[in-house]
Amino acid sequence: MKRLYLMRHGETLFNKLGKVQGWCDSPLTETGKEQAHKAKAYFARNQLTFGHAVASTQERACDTLEIICGTTDYERRKGLKEMNFGLFEGESTHLQPKGPKAYEHFYQSFGGESAAEVRQRMFAELVDIMTTTKADNTLVLSHNGAIFYFFKHLFPNEVPPLRLANCGFMVFTYENGHFFYLETVDPTRSVTN
């Protein structure tokens, strides 16, 4: 049975400044780089290796993956990008609506995506990755909102955490078109949930 390690990128400048960051991008902070190094150490300590590595095309995901895997030889996919927040991109996060249901259609009015669009593209992308890979373990670098909506697509009645720690990841098994959730890990604290 194949395993998917679906990870959020390290802390970015916009995370630190409280800016909305969907399709826009900002670089990893020194803390973000340190988080990626801690994730790399966590995987080494637990003897986890990845036969396949994939990142969102966004710089923050690519940079995190490159630190963890120590290579620039990996796959990049646009379907793993964060939610498009339209005209809210780069604005202060305090301007965003509150609560997960507020995100369902709000950003479409401002040129962004709906939650349903993110759920569908993330699910399709991850099914394609896991169906085509021959690797036992696959590391995928994506984004907090995109991972949240993927989880909600699989388990619509479950309530995952709204915020995954930077460099935190969810572990799933994959078999015959089905994902099975195993655990959420914050490798910067080495605590499992």
Salt bridges, closest charged atoms under 4 A:
ASP25 OD1 - ARG60 NH1 2.87
GLU30 OE2 - LYS33 NZ 3.38
GLU34 OE2 - LYS38 NZ 3.46
GLU66 OE2 - ARG76 NH2 3.71
GLU75 OE1 - HIS52 NE2 2.82
GLU75 OE2 - ARG77 NE 2.67
GLU104 OE1 - ARG119 NH2 3.09
GLU113 OE1 - ARG121 NH2 2.94
GLU125 OE2 - ARG77 NH1 2.57
ASP128 OD2 - ARG77 NH1 2.74
ASP186 OD2 - ARG189 NE 3.51
